[in-house]
Amino acid sequence: MARDLPDLSDLAVPGAEFRIRATPKAARDRIEPGDPLRVYVTAPADKGAANAAVLALLAKALGVARTRLTLLRGASARDKRVRLD
């Protein structure tokens, strides 16, 4: 996992939804703040591995448990919608 993640803890409000543009098979794991959040993961887009990596990386940047994030839309697309429960 990346060590230089942005601190997104100010966005960690229950019920918040995040628009994400995911890029699998990147050179390194990282997040670029903005709207949408650009999330780059090294995992391939195979059998949900990239989705799991995106959610884990986002949870780490938000400072919350991975189980608090729910993928609402975009399971098989690059554009995703995630909710913080």
N, CA, C and O of each residue as an XYZ file, in Angstrom:
340
protein
N       0.838     -1.188      0.000
C       0.000      0.000      0.000
C       0.880      1.248      0.000
O       2.038      1.216      0.418
N       0.311      2.322     -0.470
C       1.042      3.571     -0.570
C       1.237      4.201      0.802
O       0.367      4.116      1.669
N       2.367      4.823      0.981
C       2.654      5.497      2.236
C       2.333      6.987      2.160
O       2.215      7.645      3.194
N       2.194      7.519      0.967
C       1.995      8.948      0.785
C       0.563      9.272      0.358
O       0.345     10.009     -0.604
N      -0.400      8.717      1.076
C      -1.806      8.969      0.772
C      -2.208     10.346      1.285
O      -1.705     10.793      2.316
N      -3.115     11.027      0.574
C      -3.622     12.294      1.097
C      -4.506     12.030      2.318
O      -5.128     10.974      2.431
N      -4.552     12.996      3.218
C      -5.402     12.875      4.403
C      -6.806     13.314      4.022
O      -7.072     14.505      3.861
N      -7.700     12.346      3.879
C      -9.088     12.634      3.514
C     -10.020     12.491      4.706
O     -11.232     12.355      4.537
N      -9.463     12.522      5.913
C     -10.281     12.290      7.108
C     -11.358     13.354      7.292
O     -12.368     13.088      7.943
N     -11.172     14.552      6.737
C     -12.198     15.585      6.846
C     -13.434     15.239      6.013
O     -14.502     15.810      6.236
N     -13.306     14.317      5.063
C     -14.434     13.883      4.235
C     -15.174     12.687      4.837
O     -16.195     12.255      4.304
N     -14.656     12.153      5.952
C     -15.220     10.940      6.557
C     -16.451     11.265      7.393
O     -16.425     11.199      8.622
N     -17.531     11.618      6.699
C     -18.808     11.934      7.336
C     -19.782     10.812      6.997
O     -19.957     10.495      5.820
N     -20.418     10.204      7.994
C     -21.374      9.130      7.697
C     -22.428      9.581      6.692
O     -23.016     10.653      6.829
N     -22.655      8.753      5.687
C     -23.613      9.063      4.639
C     -23.008      9.757      3.433
O     -23.685      9.944      2.422
N     -21.748     10.140      3.527
C     -21.088     10.813      2.405
C     -20.927      9.851      1.241
O     -20.660      8.664      1.431
N     -21.094     10.378      0.031
C     -20.889      9.581     -1.178
C     -19.730     10.179     -1.957
O     -19.566     11.397     -2.028
N     -18.934      9.299     -2.538
C     -17.752      9.718     -3.277
C     -17.832      9.236     -4.712
O     -18.143      8.073     -4.968
N     -17.553     10.122     -5.641
C     -17.402      9.733     -7.041
C     -15.928      9.391     -7.226
O     -15.043     10.138     -6.809
N     -15.685      8.247     -7.860
C     -14.320      7.750     -8.017
C     -14.075      7.383     -9.464
O     -14.933      6.795    -10.124
N     -12.903      7.734     -9.950
C     -12.429      7.282    -11.260
C     -11.259      6.353    -10.956
O     -10.194      6.809    -10.540
N     -11.453      5.060    -11.161
C     -10.451      4.051    -10.804
C      -9.571      3.695    -12.005
O     -10.039      3.622    -13.141
N      -8.297      3.480    -11.724
C      -7.355      3.025    -12.736
C      -6.630      1.793    -12.204
O      -5.762      1.911    -11.339
N      -6.980      0.608    -12.715
C      -6.285     -0.609    -12.277
C      -4.942     -0.768    -12.996
O      -4.676     -0.099    -13.994
N      -4.113     -1.653    -12.476
C      -2.799     -1.972    -13.050
C      -1.900     -0.748    -13.180
O      -1.155     -0.616    -14.151
N      -1.973      0.146    -12.195
C      -1.129      1.334    -12.170
C       0.261      0.959    -11.666
O       0.466     -0.136    -11.143
N       1.191      1.855    -11.824
C       2.560      1.609    -11.367
C       2.640      1.559     -9.844
O       3.445      0.811     -9.288
N       1.810      2.353     -9.166
C       1.785      2.348     -7.697
C       0.404      2.764     -7.218
O      -0.362      3.375     -7.964
N       0.092      2.435     -5.979
C      -1.188      2.812     -5.386
C      -1.117      4.272     -4.969
O      -0.180      4.688     -4.287
N      -2.130      5.059     -5.391
C      -2.173      6.457     -4.975
C      -3.578      7.017     -5.202
O      -4.384      6.441     -5.934
N      -3.851      8.149     -4.558
C      -5.125      8.847     -4.710
C      -4.827     10.302     -5.024
O      -3.997     10.937     -4.374
N      -5.520     10.822     -6.036
C      -5.441     12.244     -6.358
C      -6.773     12.871     -5.969
O      -7.811     12.516     -6.528
N      -6.753     13.804     -5.013
C      -7.999     14.446     -4.581
C      -8.650     15.228     -5.722
O      -7.974     15.643     -6.664
N      -9.927     15.420     -5.632
C     -10.693     16.165     -6.626
C     -12.073     15.567     -6.742
O     -12.465     14.713     -5.947
N     -12.805     16.023     -7.736
C     -14.121     15.448     -7.981
C     -14.192     15.080     -9.451
O     -14.334     15.963    -10.297
N     -14.099     13.831     -9.770
C     -14.072     12.669     -8.875
C     -12.674     12.419     -8.305
O     -11.678     12.904     -8.841
N     -12.615     11.660     -7.218
C     -11.334     11.211     -6.681
C     -10.720     10.266     -7.709
O     -11.403      9.373     -8.212
N      -9.464     10.449     -8.021
C      -8.795      9.540     -8.950
C      -7.982      8.562     -8.106
O      -7.048      8.950     -7.404
N      -8.360      7.278     -8.192
C      -7.723      6.244     -7.385
C      -6.992      5.286     -8.316
O      -7.601      4.660     -9.184
N      -5.684      5.178     -8.125
C      -4.843      4.291     -8.918
C      -4.423      3.121     -8.044
O      -3.916      3.319     -6.940
N      -4.631      1.901     -8.532
C      -4.245      0.710     -7.774
C      -3.435     -0.228     -8.665
O      -3.615     -0.252     -9.883
N      -2.560     -0.983     -8.059
C      -1.718     -1.916     -8.816
C      -2.445     -3.209     -9.136
O      -1.990     -3.981     -9.980
N      -3.557     -3.453     -8.480
C      -4.310     -4.702     -8.699
C      -4.946     -4.708    -10.095
O      -5.362     -3.663    -10.594
N      -5.019     -5.875    -10.713
C      -5.677     -5.962    -12.026
C      -7.197     -5.975    -11.867
O      -7.730     -6.312    -10.810
N      -7.869     -5.600    -12.938
C      -9.335     -5.604    -12.938
C      -9.816     -7.012    -13.262
O     -10.368     -7.256    -14.335
N      -9.607     -7.925    -12.340
C      -9.948     -9.323    -12.544
C     -10.604     -9.868    -11.286
O     -10.003     -9.860    -10.212
N     -11.827    -10.338    -11.420
C     -12.573    -10.970    -10.321
C     -12.698    -10.063     -9.093
O     -12.657    -10.545     -7.961
N     -12.849     -8.759     -9.311
C     -13.072     -7.831     -8.211
C     -11.836     -7.417     -7.445
O     -11.951     -6.731     -6.429
N     -10.661     -7.811     -7.896
C      -9.434     -7.468     -7.167
C      -9.200     -5.962     -7.145
O      -8.795     -5.419     -6.117
N      -9.448     -5.282     -8.256
C      -9.248     -3.834     -8.308
C     -10.261     -3.114     -7.427
O      -9.909     -2.149     -6.749
N     -11.512     -3.564     -7.425
C     -12.521     -2.948     -6.564
C     -12.136     -3.079     -5.097
O     -12.249     -2.117     -4.339
N     -11.694     -4.235     -4.701
C     -11.274     -4.449     -3.315
C     -10.097     -3.542     -2.962
O     -10.052     -2.977     -1.869
N      -9.152     -3.405     -3.881
C      -7.987     -2.550     -3.644
C      -8.387     -1.080     -3.567
O      -7.864     -0.340     -2.734
N      -9.305     -0.652     -4.424
C      -9.790      0.732     -4.403
C     -10.455      1.035     -3.065
O     -10.170      2.065     -2.454
N     -11.325      0.161     -2.609
C     -12.021      0.386     -1.340
C     -11.055      0.366     -0.158
O     -11.202      1.157      0.774
N     -10.078     -0.522     -0.188
C      -9.101     -0.591      0.906
C      -8.251      0.679      0.950
O      -7.979      1.208      2.028
N      -7.836      1.163     -0.208
C      -7.014      2.368     -0.279
C      -7.811      3.590      0.164
O      -7.299      4.435      0.898
N      -9.053      3.683     -0.276
C      -9.908      4.800      0.112
C     -10.165      4.780      1.618
O     -10.125      5.825      2.268
N     -10.427      3.608      2.171
C     -10.658      3.491      3.613
C      -9.434      3.954      4.394
O      -9.565      4.629      5.415
N      -8.263      3.599      3.922
C      -7.032      4.001      4.602
C      -6.865      5.518      4.564
O      -6.484      6.125      5.565
N      -7.147      6.130      3.420
C      -7.018      7.584      3.289
C      -8.058      8.322      4.131
O      -7.782      9.399      4.659
N      -9.250      7.743      4.255
C     -10.311      8.354      5.061
C     -10.119      8.107      6.550
O     -10.679      8.826      7.377
N      -9.336      7.100      6.893
C      -9.114      6.753      8.290
C     -10.277      5.997      8.894
O     -10.562      6.132     10.084
N     -10.959      5.191      8.066
C     -12.094      4.402      8.541
C     -11.857      2.935      8.208
O     -10.945      2.597      7.453
N     -12.684      2.072      8.777
C     -12.596      0.647      8.479
C     -13.121      0.379      7.074
O     -14.053      1.044      6.621
N     -12.539     -0.573      6.399
C     -12.952     -0.940      5.047
C     -14.420     -1.358      5.005
O     -15.101     -1.135      4.004
N     -14.902     -1.959      6.077
C     -16.279     -2.447      6.119
C     -17.306     -1.322      6.148
O     -18.493     -1.576      5.941
N     -16.884     -0.091      6.399
C     -17.813      1.043      6.405
C     -18.069      1.589      5.009
O     -18.936      2.447      4.841
N     -17.342      1.121      4.005
C     -17.517      1.593      2.636
C     -18.364      0.611      1.837
O     -18.169     -0.602      1.910
N     -19.311      1.158      1.070
C     -20.190      0.344      0.235
C     -20.090      0.822     -1.203
O     -20.246      2.011     -1.480
N     -19.830     -0.101     -2.113
C     -19.794      0.211     -3.534
C     -21.229      0.262     -4.039
O     -21.905     -0.766     -4.087
N     -21.699      1.448     -4.418
C     -23.078      1.612     -4.866
C     -23.230      1.339     -6.356
O     -24.173      0.669     -6.778
N     -22.309      1.856     -7.142
C     -22.364      1.707     -8.601
C     -20.959      1.540     -9.145
O     -19.989      2.013     -8.553
N     -20.860      0.856    -10.290
C     -19.595      0.772    -10.993
C     -18.763     -0.447    -10.694
O     -17.537     -0.380    -10.773
N     -19.375     -1.550    -10.355
C     -18.615     -2.766    -10.033
C     -17.750     -3.219    -11.208
O     -16.680     -3.793    -11.005
N     -18.206     -2.967    -12.426
C     -17.424     -3.386    -13.598
C     -17.050     -2.201    -14.476
O     -16.755     -2.375    -15.659
N     -17.060     -0.993    -13.910
C     -16.717      0.211    -14.664
C     -15.617      0.984    -13.943
O     -15.353      0.755    -12.763
N     -14.987      1.890    -14.659
C     -13.951      2.711    -14.036
C     -14.548      3.802    -13.163
O     -13.950      4.197    -12.162
N     -15.733      4.293    -13.541
C     -16.412      5.315    -12.749
C     -17.265      4.622    -11.695
O     -18.112      3.786    -12.011
N     -17.025      4.984    -10.436
C     -17.685      4.303     -9.326
C     -18.338      5.317     -8.386
O     -17.996      6.500     -8.383
N     -19.271      4.827     -7.601
C     -19.908      5.621     -6.546
C     -19.806      4.797     -5.279
O     -20.230      3.643     -5.238
N     -19.233      5.407     -4.233
C     -19.011      4.727     -2.953
C     -19.651      5.535     -1.847
O     -19.558      6.762     -1.838
N     -20.309      4.848     -0.901
C     -20.914      5.521      0.248
C     -20.210      5.100      1.526
O     -19.841      3.938      1.698
N     -20.032      6.060      2.416
C     -19.478      5.801      3.749
C     -20.643      5.627      4.704
O     -21.421      6.559      4.905
N     -20.777      4.443      5.299
C     -21.876      4.163      6.233
C     -21.487      4.538      7.645
O     -22.284      4.374      8.569
